[in-house]
Amino acid sequence: MIGRAIRLVLAPQARLAVLAAAPVPLKEFYRDWVMPLAAIPAVAGFVGAAVVGYALPLAHGAARVNPFAALVGATVGWALSVLLVPVLGLAISALAPRFDTPPDSDAATRLVAYAFTPVWLAGAALALPPLAGLAVLGLWGAVIFHAGLPAFLGTPETRRTGFTVAAVCCGVIGFAVAGSLLRIMVPGAYR
């Protein structure tokens, strides 16, 4: 599955056409794609926070988060990431008519998950806190979303860019809300 995810990130146009042509049932899709990939940043974040620790330059050491708090934070973060996929899928399906696209929540949910793939893969950098900035590579998800609009939702070429911008805005809001919920629900895991 990691190999398929990497191939999607490296060659989105070719992979998305294949994936859109043979959709798997959502239950299997979640079990085999969304849930395992969403676990990557959760596990890496746990390792980075509880095992490796964050550098404290003035103290010449590292600060580690309580392992139990980090585990709870990783679990809640994983659940929020998994839940964000269908929420954004519904939002994008609702936005679709504004971009001359027929609404289809299942296809939109799949496209959101495929667009999240580089975010989840880049989340592996959280295992080494100094490399956490590499998570910005997850922005490639916008390219995947843009490339997948015709195959998954039938969006006309002239409407793809506007739809992508609207979807990215929804994603940013979704991640901000999920991050805020995570910090409220598990305050000891994040400082």
ChimeraX attribute file (.defattr): number of C-alpha atoms within 10 A of each C-alpha:
attribute: neighborCount
match mode: 1-to-1
recipient: residues
	/A:1	10
	/A:2	12
	/A:3	8
	/A:4	11
	/A:5	19
	/A:6	14
	/A:7	13
	/A:8	20
	/A:9	22
	/A:10	14
	/A:11	12
	/A:12	23
	/A:13	16
	/A:14	13
	/A:15	17
	/A:16	22
	/A:17	15
	/A:18	12
	/A:19	17
	/A:20	18
	/A:21	10
	/A:22	8
	/A:23	13
	/A:24	13
	/A:25	9
	/A:26	15
	/A:27	10
	/A:28	10
	/A:29	14
	/A:30	18
	/A:31	11
	/A:32	13
	/A:33	20
	/A:34	23
	/A:35	16
	/A:36	15
	/A:37	26
	/A:38	24
	/A:39	22
	/A:40	22
	/A:41	25
	/A:42	27
	/A:43	21
	/A:44	21
	/A:45	26
	/A:46	27
	/A:47	23
	/A:48	24
	/A:49	28
	/A:50	21
	/A:51	19
	/A:52	17
	/A:53	19
	/A:54	17
	/A:55	14
	/A:56	10
	/A:57	8
	/A:58	6
	/A:59	8
	/A:60	7
	/A:61	11
	/A:62	13
	/A:63	14
	/A:64	17
	/A:65	21
	/A:66	15
	/A:67	15
	/A:68	13
	/A:69	18
	/A:70	25
	/A:71	21
	/A:72	18
	/A:73	24
	/A:74	25
	/A:75	17
	/A:76	19
	/A:77	25
	/A:78	22
	/A:79	17
	/A:80	19
	/A:81	24
	/A:82	19
	/A:83	14
	/A:84	20
	/A:85	24
	/A:86	18
	/A:87	17
	/A:88	22
	/A:89	23
	/A:90	20
	/A:91	18
	/A:92	26
	/A:93	21
	/A:94	16
	/A:95	17
	/A:96	22
	/A:97	12
	/A:98	13
	/A:99	18
	/A:100	16
	/A:101	20
	/A:102	15
	/A:103	20
	/A:104	17
	/A:105	20
	/A:106	18
	/A:107	21
	/A:108	26
	/A:109	23
	/A:110	25
	/A:111	29
	/A:112	26
	/A:113	27
	/A:114	25
	/A:115	27
	/A:116	25
	/A:117	25
	/A:118	25
	/A:119	23
	/A:120	26
	/A:121	21
	/A:122	20
	/A:123	27
	/A:124	22
	/A:125	20
	/A:126	23
	/A:127	23
	/A:128	18
	/A:129	18
	/A:130	13
	/A:131	12
	/A:132	17
	/A:133	13
	/A:134	15
	/A:135	18
	/A:136	12
	/A:137	14
	/A:138	18
	/A:139	15
	/A:140	17
	/A:141	23
	/A:142	20
	/A:143	15
	/A:144	26
	/A:145	27
	/A:146	23
	/A:147	21
	/A:148	28
	/A:149	24
	/A:150	18
	/A:151	17
	/A:152	22
	/A:153	21
	/A:154	16
	/A:155	21
	/A:156	13
	/A:157	10
	/A:158	10
	/A:159	16
	/A:160	21
	/A:161	19
	/A:162	13
	/A:163	22
	/A:164	20
	/A:165	14
	/A:166	14
	/A:167	22
	/A:168	19
	/A:169	12
	/A:170	17
	/A:171	21
	/A:172	11
	/A:173	13
	/A:174	18
	/A:175	15
	/A:176	12
	/A:177	14
	/A:178	19
	/A:179	15
	/A:180	12
	/A:181	15
	/A:182	22
	/A:183	17
	/A:184	11
	/A:185	14
	/A:186	18
	/A:187	12
	/A:188	15
	/A:189	22
	/A:190	14
	/A:191	6
